[in-house]
Amino acid sequence: MIKVGVLSDTHGILPKPVLDFLKDCDEIWHAGDVGDYAVIKQLNGTGAVIRAVYGNIDGQDVRSRLPEVETFETEGINVVLMHIGGTPSRYSPKALNLIKKYHPGIFVCGHSHILKVQFDSKHNLLYINPGAAGRNGFHKNITAVRFVIEGGKAKDMEVLDVKR
């Protein structure tokens, strides 16, 4: 069993409520638009395993240290992590190709700044977009997601949702 925290779109700022929300996680997944590699360094300070990708606003400092897409297996579940992925009804062509290739049980993306967690029955996966954890953008609330993976299943989903 592991506890996973998921965030995206920090845009260079990791607010204290987000850091507090993620403090007991075994793994933290950042779905891009990190903004400043200092955010990853802060996350490394939690002691969790950090998995992160770069997003469209990230400069060379972040892009040179993080991949565009990360695929991995954890606790018996294949995961695809990327920044611009679309939604279950409208995946980007790249996301759809990755889903078909890796058959993930969990697909994570960011970019929209809109929190959405949905089971995609067509592709048999849990879709997670954690919204935006930073203070820059049109979103009114800072959001992140936390859950447990046990026995090859995601469960006990929790959402951080605080005013910016």
Phi, psi and omega in degrees: 000134174226153174257129184242135172249140182231131178216168180202165170052053176282334178050041174090359183229131176244094183298149182304318179301326179290313180300318178297319180298327185266356192300330182259014182280145175279325177227145175233127180249123179251118186268037169093173193056054178297314177092319180203133183297344176301331177297316178296320177298319176298317179296322177301330179293347179282342183087357179281160170286127182255128174237123186213152176233161176271159178240185186293336180268353185286136179275185185299326180300318179281316183297330180284345183250343183235149177280167175283325181223141173233130175239136183200169176241135176217131178050037176083010180238130172281138182232138170244128181236123178208173182270298183262105184235347184083206180228166181307327179276345183211063176295149172293155179304320179296315179298315181298320176297319179294320178297316179292326182283316188258347181047059182289151170274338177226130175241125182238132173214173179230227172081317187284341187065017180242118179294129177206125174234123187208141172277127178261099184290332179297321182251004177053055181214159173266119179267128178230122166239112186283005182080221183231127182264352181264187182255355183260133179130183184276348184294148181264338182238150173269129183228154174202167184231147177219140179202174180247141170247122181217132179059034179076015181228142174274135180207175177055049181293131176232148181236133168269128180214099181232151178298143178292000000 
